[in-house]
Amino acid sequence: MKLFNSSSKLLLIIPVIGLMMLAGCRKQLDYTPEVFLSAQQVYKDQAGAIAGVTGIYKQLQVLKTSDYALIGIIGTDEARCTYQSQGYGAYWAGVTGLDVYDIQFNSQNADVSGYWSDSYQGIANANYAIQYIPEIKGFADPSVQARLLGEAHFMRALFYFQLVQLYGDIPLRLENMSFSDGVKRSPVADVYAKIISDLKFAEANCWVKSKNPDPGRASVEAAKALLGKVYLTQHDYQNAKTTFEDLIATGNLSLLTNYADLFDGKHENNAESLFEIQFSTDAGNSQGLQNLFGSYAGPPIPHENFDKHTPGYGGTVVMATKYYSDTVFAKPYSWEYQYDTRYAASINHDRYDGNGNTMSWWVDPGLPTIKKYDISSSDIDAYTSGKNLYYLRSADVFLMYAETLNELGQTQAALAPLNKIRERAFGNNTLDFSTTSQDDLRDIIMDERSRELGAEGWRWFDLKRTGTLVQRVMAHNNPKAMYMKQNGTTDDPHPAQNVSAKNNLYPIPLSELQNNQALTLGSQNPGY
């Protein structure tokens, strides 16, 4: 495994200490400037510990800055790569491979290997914090020392949770050793056991959200929410239920009144947000995801029901599937029943030119794009956005709680947290699910998760958890088959969908198999 030993230089993000002390007045952790220091040089006092732990968060920011952020979004029933994205070059053909699961989805794929290595860098940084913070003497407030350790454990659990879902059995590195040390793949159960242990430590040592000194730092509420998600992923419904009920009972979960406020760039680190990835327009701290998601956020043109936007710029790599844009929202443009207020905040249904006329663009004329990543008025451009990204928010917890109760056979009880989410979207015009069966409510909750959390990075993990990845992708993200059915032709530009059961795991990167002395090429996941 490519991890640093204790004498090597470690990339840590060392904030200017004066700015760190003023972080309560800022919207995000100050990640810059970057310097190379050994762990011993960093973790020598309280200020160094604060800076070192901040560097762990930087690695999560790295994973959500570019096309790595598409992992969890594409290759699902919510979002797909555009038909033309394969023509952008070999690299983007590799990204498209994660969507259609073709030959490009392999152990040498840049996103498959880059996501792995950057996640393990975050783990290495967390390991250093966990190793050295207890040795620091002279903390002015001992609770700060405990809190920083809690944050490091939270972040290590977060990275491992993402990795174990994507890759299955993985090397479980809890201390940093030399490049030459090989580490075998640990069974999934062992990885989850460590994740749970880390999150329980974080829950006991992090500060509650209201007392956290800086927005973006892990809190007790974030640790509980992620722990509940881990239990749900393991189908440990009883522990998930206990965890969610404990979190809800704190009274620290709330929903913003207006769903659209979540994504307008003006309500960041809000009451609904439990853990948020911090960005700014400062150099090295911005994200450019709108460039990938469509870039149509020019000045709005008044419209009877929706805002129209003049065209922006960018490549448009990702679009909404027809299922996400038209079906899961019950085709809102047909006005068949009460309009779901989440639609206008989630989907750019049409594209418009400077005169407000619908425009056609390349092979995907006028098809819907995802709106949640549109830049706000405070951003520089589609490549330089300071909009934060959600990792955990209260709405997710309520929906996970509903799913947990339903899986425990408490279907009627599951309606309360489910309808809490629907009432914000529909007002008093919610549907009556009182006679719904457990099986039917499973599908209802999955669709509700799509409406509420669409394109926020959880869909692939939701589909895997519920055993519906292959089924839903084939049904709703199969452009070639859909085109052939609709047009009665085999001559089309659409990529074929190749998803199969093996794709419930990503391939182990070839670089890991070659450099980790405890692994061989035969250590690869089945089918790759």
C-alpha positions in Angstrom: 0.0 0.0 0.0 1.3 3.4 -0.8 1.4 5.0 2.6 4.0 7.2 4.2 6.3 6.1 7.0 6.8 8.3 10.1 9.9 9.9 8.7 8.6 10.9 5.3 7.1 14.2 4.4 3.4 14.4 4.8 1.1 16.8 2.9 -0.7 18.7 5.5 -2.7 21.9 5.1 -1.4 24.4 7.6 -3.7 27.4 8.0 -2.4 30.7 9.2 -3.0 30.5 12.9 -4.5 34.0 13.2 -7.1 33.1 10.6 -7.9 29.8 12.4 -8.7 31.7 15.6 -11.1 33.8 13.6 -12.7 30.9 11.8 -16.0 31.4 13.6 -16.5 34.4 11.4 -15.8 32.5 8.2 -18.0 30.1 6.3 -15.4 27.4 5.9 -12.3 25.9 7.4 -9.3 27.7 6.1 -7.4 25.0 4.2 -4.5 27.0 2.8 -1.6 27.5 2.4 -0.1 24.0 1.7 3.3 23.0 3.1 5.2 19.8 3.4 6.2 18.9 7.0 6.8 15.7 8.9 4.1 14.6 11.3 6.4 15.2 14.3 6.9 18.8 13.1 3.2 19.4 12.8 1.9 17.7 15.9 4.0 19.5 18.5 1.4 21.8 20.1 -2.2 22.7 20.1 -2.0 25.0 17.1 -0.2 22.2 15.1 -2.8 19.7 16.1 -5.6 22.0 14.9 -3.8 22.5 11.6 -3.0 18.8 11.1 -6.6 17.7 11.6 -7.7 20.4 9.2 -5.5 18.8 6.6 -7.6 15.6 6.9 -10.6 17.5 5.8 -8.7 18.8 2.8 -8.5 15.2 1.5 -12.3 15.0 1.5 -12.4 18.3 -0.3 -10.1 16.8 -2.9 -12.5 13.9 -3.5 -15.4 16.3 -4.1 -13.6 18.8 -6.3 -13.5 17.2 -9.7 -14.8 14.1 -11.5 -14.1 12.0 -8.4 -17.3 13.6 -7.1 -19.2 11.7 -9.8 -18.6 8.4 -8.0 -21.9 7.7 -6.3 -23.9 9.8 -8.8 -23.3 8.3 -12.3 -23.9 4.7 -13.1 -27.2 4.9 -11.3 -30.9 5.6 -12.2 -30.5 9.3 -11.4 -27.7 10.5 -13.5 -25.8 9.5 -16.7 -22.9 10.7 -18.8 -23.9 12.6 -21.9 -23.8 10.7 -25.2 -21.0 13.0 -26.4 -18.8 12.6 -23.3 -17.0 9.6 -24.7 -15.7 11.8 -27.5 -13.9 14.2 -25.2 -10.9 12.0 -25.2 -9.6 8.9 -23.5 -9.8 10.3 -20.0 -13.5 11.2 -20.3 -14.2 7.9 -21.9 -12.9 6.4 -18.7 -15.4 8.5 -16.7 -18.2 7.4 -19.0 -17.1 3.8 -18.3 -18.2 4.3 -14.7 -21.6 5.1 -16.0 -22.1 2.3 -18.5 -19.8 -0.2 -16.9 -18.0 -1.0 -20.1 -14.4 -2.0 -20.8 -13.1 1.3 -19.5 -14.4 0.4 -16.1 -11.2 -1.5 -15.1 -8.4 -1.6 -12.6 -6.4 1.1 -14.5 -9.3 3.6 -14.7 -8.0 6.9 -13.4 -11.0 7.6 -11.2 -11.0 4.1 -9.8 -7.4 4.3 -8.8 -7.4 8.0 -7.9 -10.3 7.7 -5.6 -8.6 4.8 -3.8 -5.2 6.6 -3.4 -6.7 9.9 -2.3 -8.9 8.2 0.2 -5.9 6.3 1.7 -4.0 9.6 1.9 -6.9 10.9 4.0 -6.6 7.8 6.2 -2.8 8.2 6.5 -3.3 11.8 7.6 -5.9 10.7 10.2 -3.6 8.0 11.4 -0.9 10.5 12.1 -3.4 12.7 14.1 -4.5 9.7 16.1 -0.9 8.7 16.8 0.6 12.0 17.8 -2.2 14.1 19.3 -2.3 12.1 22.6 1.5 12.8 23.0 1.1 16.6 22.9 1.5 18.3 26.2 0.1 21.7 27.2 -3.4 21.9 25.6 -5.0 25.0 27.1 -8.3 23.2 27.1 -8.2 19.3 27.4 -11.5 19.1 25.6 -9.9 20.5 22.5 -7.4 17.7 22.5 -10.3 15.1 22.8 -12.3 16.9 20.2 -9.5 16.8 17.7 -9.0 13.1 18.3 -12.7 12.6 17.8 -12.6 14.5 14.4 -9.6 12.3 13.3 -11.5 9.1 14.1 -14.6 10.4 12.3 -12.7 11.2 9.2 -10.9 7.9 9.2 -14.2 6.1 9.5 -15.7 8.2 6.7 -12.9 7.3 4.3 -13.0 3.7 5.2 -16.8 3.6 4.8 -16.6 4.9 1.3 -13.8 2.5 0.4 -15.4 -0.7 1.8 -18.7 0.0 0.0 -16.9 0.5 -3.3 -14.1 -2.1 -3.2 -15.2 -4.7 -0.6 -12.4 -6.3 1.3 -9.7 -3.7 1.6 -6.3 -3.2 3.4 -7.1 -1.9 6.9 -4.3 0.4 7.8 -4.5 1.8 11.3 -0.9 3.0 11.5 1.5 4.4 8.9 4.4 2.2 7.9 6.9 2.2 5.1 6.2 1.7 1.4 7.7 -1.8 1.5 5.2 -3.1 4.1 2.5 -5.1 2.5 -1.0 -5.2 3.9 -3.5 -7.9 3.1 -7.1 -7.2 2.3 -9.2 -7.3 5.5 -12.7 -8.9 5.4 -15.6 -6.4 5.0 -16.8 -7.3 8.5 -13.5 -6.3 10.1 -13.5 -3.0 8.3 -17.0 -2.2 9.4 -16.1 -3.1 13.0 -13.3 -0.6 12.9 -15.6 2.0 11.3 -18.1 1.6 14.0 -15.4 1.8 16.7 -14.1 5.0 15.2 -17.5 6.6 15.0 -18.4 5.7 18.6 -15.1 7.3 19.6 -16.1 10.4 17.6 -19.5 10.5 19.1 -18.0 10.4 22.6 -15.4 13.1 21.9 -16.5 15.5 19.2 -18.4 18.6 20.2 -22.1 19.1 19.6 -22.8 21.1 16.5 -23.9 24.2 18.3 -20.5 24.4 20.2 -18.3 23.5 17.2 -15.7 26.3 16.7 -15.6 26.1 12.9 -18.3 25.2 10.3 -17.3 22.0 8.5 -15.8 20.2 11.5 -17.3 16.9 12.5 -19.8 17.0 15.4 -21.6 14.6 17.7 -24.6 14.8 15.4 -22.5 14.0 12.3 -21.0 11.0 14.0 -24.4 9.7 15.1 -25.8 10.2 11.6 -22.9 8.4 9.9 -23.0 5.6 12.4 -26.7 5.1 11.7 -25.9 5.0 8.0 -23.2 2.4 8.6 -25.7 0.2 10.6 -28.3 0.6 7.9 -25.8 -0.4 5.2 -25.0 -3.5 7.1 -28.7 -4.3 7.5 -28.3 -4.1 11.2 -31.7 -2.5 11.6 -32.0 -2.7 15.3 -28.8 -0.8 16.0 -29.7 1.7 13.2 -33.1 2.3 14.8 -31.5 2.9 18.2 -28.9 5.3 16.7 -31.4 7.3 14.7 -33.8 7.6 17.6 -31.1 8.7 19.9 -30.1 11.4 17.3 -33.6 12.6 16.7 -34.3 12.7 20.4 -31.6 15.3 20.9 -33.8 17.8 19.1 -30.9 19.0 17.0 -32.4 17.9 13.6 -34.4 20.3 11.6 -35.4 21.0 8.0 -35.1 24.4 6.2 -38.6 25.7 5.4 -37.7 26.2 1.7 -35.9 23.3 0.0 -34.4 25.6 -2.7 -32.5 27.4 0.0 -30.3 24.4 0.5 -28.7 24.9 -2.9 -28.7 28.7 -3.5 -25.2 29.3 -2.0 -26.7 31.7 0.6 -27.6 29.3 3.4 -24.5 27.2 3.9 -23.8 25.5 7.2 -27.5 25.8 8.0 -29.6 24.2 10.6 -30.4 21.2 8.4 -26.8 20.5 7.5 -25.0 17.9 9.7 -21.7 17.7 7.9 -20.8 19.9 5.0 -17.7 20.0 2.7 -16.3 23.5 2.8 -15.3 25.5 -0.4 -14.5 29.1 -1.2 -13.5 31.0 -4.3 -10.0 31.3 -2.8 -7.2 29.7 -4.9 -7.0 26.0 -4.1 -10.3 25.9 -2.2 -12.9 26.1 -5.0 -14.8 23.4 -6.9 -15.8 23.3 -10.5 -18.6 20.8 -10.6 -21.1 22.9 -12.5 -18.7 22.5 -15.5 -19.4 18.8 -15.3 -23.2 19.1 -14.6 -24.2 21.4 -17.4 -23.2 25.0 -16.8 -26.5 26.7 -17.6 -26.7 29.4 -15.0 -26.8 32.7 -16.8 -29.2 35.5 -15.7 -32.7 34.1 -15.2 -35.4 34.9 -17.7 -38.9 35.3 -16.1 -41.2 32.4 -16.7 -44.7 31.5 -15.5 -43.6 28.5 -13.4 -39.8 28.2 -13.5 -36.7 30.3 -13.9 -35.2 30.0 -17.4 -31.4 30.5 -17.6 -29.4 31.7 -20.5 -26.6 29.3 -21.5 -23.3 29.3 -19.7 -20.3 27.3 -20.7 -18.6 24.1 -19.9 -18.5 20.5 -21.2 -21.6 19.0 -19.8 -20.4 15.5 -18.8 -23.4 14.5 -16.7 -27.1 14.8 -17.2 -30.2 13.7 -15.3 -31.7 10.4 -16.5 -35.2 10.6 -17.9 -36.3 8.6 -14.9 -34.9 11.2 -12.4 -36.1 14.2 -14.3 -39.5 13.1 -15.5 -40.6 9.9 -13.7 -39.5 10.0 -10.1 -41.0 13.5 -9.9 -44.2 12.1 -11.5 -43.8 14.2 -14.7 -44.4 17.6 -13.1 -44.8 19.3 -16.4 -48.0 17.4 -17.0 -49.4 19.2 -13.9 -51.3 16.0 -13.0 -51.2 16.7 -9.3 -49.6 19.0 -6.7 -46.2 20.2 -7.9 -43.2 18.9 -5.9 -41.2 22.1 -4.9 -37.9 20.1 -5.0 -38.1 19.8 -8.8 -37.2 23.4 -9.7 -34.3 23.3 -7.2 -33.0 20.0 -8.6 -33.5 20.0 -12.4 -32.8 22.5 -15.2 -35.5 21.0 -17.4 -34.8 23.0 -20.6 -31.9 25.1 -22.0 -32.4 28.5 -23.4 -30.6 30.9 -25.6 -30.1 34.6 -24.9 -33.6 35.3 -26.2 -35.3 32.8 -24.0 -35.9 30.3 -26.8 -35.3 26.6 -26.1 -31.9 25.6 -27.5 -30.6 22.3 -28.9 -27.0 21.3 -28.2 -25.1 18.4 -29.7 -26.5 15.0 -29.3 -28.5 15.8 -26.2 -30.8 18.6 -27.4 -32.8 20.3 -24.7 -32.5 17.4 -22.2 -32.6 18.1 -18.5 -29.4 18.8 -16.5 -28.9 18.7 -12.7 -29.3 22.1 -11.1 -27.9 21.6 -7.6 -24.4 22.5 -8.7 -25.3 25.7 -10.5 -23.1 28.5 -9.4 -24.4 31.3 -7.3 -24.0 35.1 -7.6 -21.0 35.0 -5.3 -19.1 32.5 -7.4 -16.5 33.4 -10.1 -17.6 31.1 -12.8 -18.6 27.4 -13.5 -15.0 26.3 -12.9 -14.4 28.4 -9.7 -17.3 27.9 -7.3 -17.2 28.4 -3.5 -20.5 26.6 -2.9 -20.3 24.0 -0.2 -21.4 20.4 -0.7 -23.5 18.4 1.7 -22.3 15.1 3.0 -24.9 14.6 5.7 -28.1 16.5 6.4 -31.2 16.0 8.5 -33.5 15.0 5.7 -31.2 12.0 5.0 -31.5 10.9 8.6 -35.3 11.0 8.5 -35.4 9.0 5.3 -33.0 6.4 6.7 -35.0 6.2 9.8 -38.2 5.5 7.7 -36.3 2.8 5.8 -35.1 1.2 9.0 -38.5 1.1 10.6 -40.0 -0.4 7.4 -37.4 -3.1 7.3 -38.2 -3.9 10.9 -41.8 -4.5 9.9 -42.9 -1.2 11.5 -44.4 0.1 8.2 -47.0 2.4 9.8 -44.5 4.0 12.1 -42.2 4.6 9.1 -44.8 7.0 7.6 -44.1 9.7 10.2 -40.4 10.4 9.2 -41.3 9.9 5.6 -44.1 12.4 5.6 -41.9 14.9 7.5 -39.9 15.1 4.3 -42.9 15.1 2.0 -44.7 17.8 3.9 -41.9 20.3 3.1 -42.1 19.4 -0.6 -45.9 19.2 -1.0 -47.3 21.2 1.9 -50.6 19.7 3.0 -51.0 17.8 -0.3 -49.2 14.6 0.7 -50.3 11.2 -0.4 -52.0 8.8 2.0 -49.7 5.7 2.5 -51.6 4.3 5.4 -52.6 1.1 3.5 -49.2 0.6 1.9 -47.4 -2.7 2.2 -43.8 -3.1 3.3 -42.7 -4.0 -0.2 -44.4 -1.1 -1.8 -43.0 1.3 0.8 -39.5 0.1 0.0 -40.0 1.5 -3.5 -41.7 4.6 -2.3 -38.8 5.4 0.1 -36.2 4.8 -2.6 -38.0 7.2 -4.9 -38.3 9.7 -2.1 -34.6 9.5 -1.5 -34.1 10.3 -5.1 -36.4 13.3 -5.0 -34.8 14.6 -1.8 -31.2 13.6 -2.2 -30.8 13.3 -5.9 -27.2 13.8 -7.3 -25.8 14.5 -3.8 -23.6 11.4 -4.0 -25.6 8.7 -2.2 -27.5 7.0 -5.0 -25.0 4.3 -6.0 -24.6 3.3 -2.4 -28.4 3.3 -1.9 -28.9 1.0 -4.9 -26.1 -1.4 -3.7 -27.5 -1.4 -0.1 -31.0 -2.4 -1.3 -29.7 -4.9 -3.9 -31.3 -3.0 -6.8 -28.2 -1.6 -8.6 -28.3 -3.8 -11.7 -32.1 -3.8 -11.9 -32.6 0.0 -11.7 -29.6 0.9 -13.9 -30.7 -1.5 -16.6 -34.3 -0.1 -16.4 -33.5 3.6 -16.2 -29.9 4.2 -17.4 -29.7 2.1 -20.6 -29.6 4.8 -23.4 -28.9 2.5 -26.3 -31.8 0.1 -25.5 -34.1 3.0 -24.9 -33.2 4.7 -28.1 -33.6 1.6 -30.1 -37.0 0.9 -28.5 -38.3 4.5 -29.1 -36.9 4.8 -32.7 -36.9 1.3 -34.0 -33.3 1.5 -35.2 -30.0 0.0 -34.2 -28.1 3.0 -35.8 -27.6 5.4 -32.9 -24.8 7.2 -31.0 -25.7 6.0 -27.5 -23.4 3.8 -25.4 -24.6 0.4 -24.4 -25.3 -0.4 -20.8 -23.1 -3.3 -19.5 -23.9 -3.3 -15.8 -23.9 -6.7 -14.1 -23.6 -8.2 -10.6 -19.9 -7.8 -10.5 -20.3 -4.1 -10.6 -21.6 -4.1 -7.0 -17.9 -3.7 -6.4 -15.3 -1.6 -8.1 -12.0 -3.2 -9.2 -9.0 -3.0 -7.0 -6.6 -0.6 -8.7 -3.8 -2.2 -10.6 -1.3 0.1 -9.0 -2.3 -1.3 -5.5 -2.0 -4.9 -6.7 1.5 -4.1 -8.1 2.8 -2.1 -5.2 1.3 -3.8 -2.2 3.6 -6.7 -1.4 0.8 -8.6 0.3 -1.3 -8.7 -2.8 -1.1 -10.3 -6.2 -3.0 -9.9 -9.5 -5.1 -12.8 -8.2 -6.3 -10.6 -5.3 -8.6 -8.7 -7.7 -12.3 -8.6 -7.2 -14.3 -11.2 -9.1 -15.0 -10.5 -12.8 -12.2 -7.9 -13.3 
